[in-house]
Amino acid sequence: MDTKDIWKLHADDIKYFILSKVKDEVIADDLLQETFIKVHTKLNTLKDEGKLKSWLFSIARYTVLDYFRSKKLVYETTDEDFIFEEQKLEHNEADCLHGIIKSLPEKYRETLLLSDVKGLKQQQIADQLNLALPTIKSQIQRGRKMIAQGFVDCCDFVINDQGFLVGEVKDKADCKMCH
């Protein structure tokens, strides 16, 4: 595996980690680049590719620590810092769902957000959006079907005879929605 492949697979996760620490997009981009320069120059020292993700996050963590030290800032640790990165960033249904929802047309995304996330009644949504109640009901139903179809398209799930999604989430590298 070369640096380019590693970047494609893990850059987003590494950036998210760095951004969670520095809280600044520009600085996170700079530190991400610094991290991958280190990865590129030290890739030949990685003995076990199975530990690649842990190795990457260690490099990112030390890059962030170096940044905080150089700016004489305090790096506050949290319990999250002590969770193995593989456990925290394991690819799961929520990752796919996030991508599927982002890909929905706005009218379906908005009605689903109001009904299924905010818990509003359908009549309240109709009043808020100035739409007819049957339109809202239709958009919610279609949006939910689009989400189910998204899992079918994303990770090759199937809808069984009872109408339930059945399948397993693929690895992130094989996932059509998250990769």
Contacts in CASP RR format, 6 or more apart in sequence:
PFRMAT RR
TARGET T0000
AUTHOR 0000-0000-0000
METHOD contacts of the structure
MODEL  1
MDTKDIWKLHADDIKYFILSKVKDEVIADDLLQETFIKVHTKLNTLKDEG
KLKSWLFSIARYTVLDYFRSKKLVYETTDEDFIFEEQKLEHNEADCLHGI
IKSLPEKYRETLLLSDVKGLKQQQIADQLNLALPTIKSQIQRGRKMIAQG
FVDCCDFVINDQGFLVGEVKDKADCKMCH
1 49 0 8 1.000
1 52 0 8 1.000
2 43 0 8 1.000
3 36 0 8 1.000
3 39 0 8 1.000
3 40 0 8 1.000
3 43 0 8 1.000
6 36 0 8 1.000
6 39 0 8 1.000
6 43 0 8 1.000
6 52 0 8 1.000
6 56 0 8 1.000
7 36 0 8 1.000
9 172 0 8 1.000
9 173 0 8 1.000
10 52 0 8 1.000
10 53 0 8 1.000
10 56 0 8 1.000
11 32 0 8 1.000
11 36 0 8 1.000
13 85 0 8 1.000
13 89 0 8 1.000
14 32 0 8 1.000
14 35 0 8 1.000
14 36 0 8 1.000
14 56 0 8 1.000
14 57 0 8 1.000
14 60 0 8 1.000
15 28 0 8 1.000
15 29 0 8 1.000
15 32 0 8 1.000
17 57 0 8 1.000
17 60 0 8 1.000
17 61 0 8 1.000
17 85 0 8 1.000
17 89 0 8 1.000
18 28 0 8 1.000
18 31 0 8 1.000
18 32 0 8 1.000
18 35 0 8 1.000
18 60 0 8 1.000
18 63 0 8 1.000
18 64 0 8 1.000
19 25 0 8 1.000
19 28 0 8 1.000
21 64 0 8 1.000
21 75 0 8 1.000
22 28 0 8 1.000
22 31 0 8 1.000
22 64 0 8 1.000
22 67 0 8 1.000
27 67 0 8 1.000
31 60 0 8 1.000
31 63 0 8 1.000
31 64 0 8 1.000
31 67 0 8 1.000
32 60 0 8 1.000
34 63 0 8 1.000
35 56 0 8 1.000
35 59 0 8 1.000
35 60 0 8 1.000
35 63 0 8 1.000
38 59 0 8 1.000
38 63 0 8 1.000
39 56 0 8 1.000
39 59 0 8 1.000
42 59 0 8 1.000
46 52 0 8 1.000
46 55 0 8 1.000
53 85 0 8 1.000
53 86 0 8 1.000
53 89 0 8 1.000
54 84 0 8 1.000
54 85 0 8 1.000
54 86 0 8 1.000
57 85 0 8 1.000
61 81 0 8 1.000
64 75 0 8 1.000
65 75 0 8 1.000
67 73 0 8 1.000
68 74 0 8 1.000
68 75 0 8 1.000
80 88 0 8 1.000
91 169 0 8 1.000
91 170 0 8 1.000
91 171 0 8 1.000
91 172 0 8 1.000
91 175 0 8 1.000
91 178 0 8 1.000
92 169 0 8 1.000
93 151 0 8 1.000
93 169 0 8 1.000
95 169 0 8 1.000
95 172 0 8 1.000
95 175 0 8 1.000
95 178 0 8 1.000
96 150 0 8 1.000
96 151 0 8 1.000
96 154 0 8 1.000
96 155 0 8 1.000
96 169 0 8 1.000
96 175 0 8 1.000
96 177 0 8 1.000
96 178 0 8 1.000
97 147 0 8 1.000
97 151 0 8 1.000
99 177 0 8 1.000
99 178 0 8 1.000
100 146 0 8 1.000
100 147 0 8 1.000
100 150 0 8 1.000
100 151 0 8 1.000
100 154 0 8 1.000
100 177 0 8 1.000
101 109 0 8 1.000
101 112 0 8 1.000
101 147 0 8 1.000
102 109 0 8 1.000
103 150 0 8 1.000
103 177 0 8 1.000
104 112 0 8 1.000
104 143 0 8 1.000
104 146 0 8 1.000
104 147 0 8 1.000
107 139 0 8 1.000
108 139 0 8 1.000
108 140 0 8 1.000
108 142 0 8 1.000
108 143 0 8 1.000
108 146 0 8 1.000
110 129 0 8 1.000
111 125 0 8 1.000
111 129 0 8 1.000
111 136 0 8 1.000
111 139 0 8 1.000
111 140 0 8 1.000
111 143 0 8 1.000
112 140 0 8 1.000
112 143 0 8 1.000
112 144 0 8 1.000
112 147 0 8 1.000
114 120 0 8 1.000
114 124 0 8 1.000
114 125 0 8 1.000
114 128 0 8 1.000
114 129 0 8 1.000
115 122 0 8 1.000
115 125 0 8 1.000
115 140 0 8 1.000
116 140 0 8 1.000
120 128 0 8 1.000
122 133 0 8 1.000
122 136 0 8 1.000
122 137 0 8 1.000
122 140 0 8 1.000
123 133 0 8 1.000
125 131 0 8 1.000
125 136 0 8 1.000
126 132 0 8 1.000
126 133 0 8 1.000
126 135 0 8 1.000
126 136 0 8 1.000
129 136 0 8 1.000
148 159 0 8 1.000
148 165 0 8 1.000
150 177 0 8 1.000
151 157 0 8 1.000
151 165 0 8 1.000
152 158 0 8 1.000
152 159 0 8 1.000
152 165 0 8 1.000
153 176 0 8 1.000
153 177 0 8 1.000
154 175 0 8 1.000
154 176 0 8 1.000
154 177 0 8 1.000
154 178 0 8 1.000
155 167 0 8 1.000
155 168 0 8 1.000
155 169 0 8 1.000
155 170 0 8 1.000
155 175 0 8 1.000
155 176 0 8 1.000
155 177 0 8 1.000
156 167 0 8 1.000
156 170 0 8 1.000
157 165 0 8 1.000
157 166 0 8 1.000
157 167 0 8 1.000
158 165 0 8 1.000
158 166 0 8 1.000
158 167 0 8 1.000
159 165 0 8 1.000
159 166 0 8 1.000
160 166 0 8 1.000
169 175 0 8 1.000
172 178 0 8 1.000
172 179 0 8 1.000
173 179 0 8 1.000
END
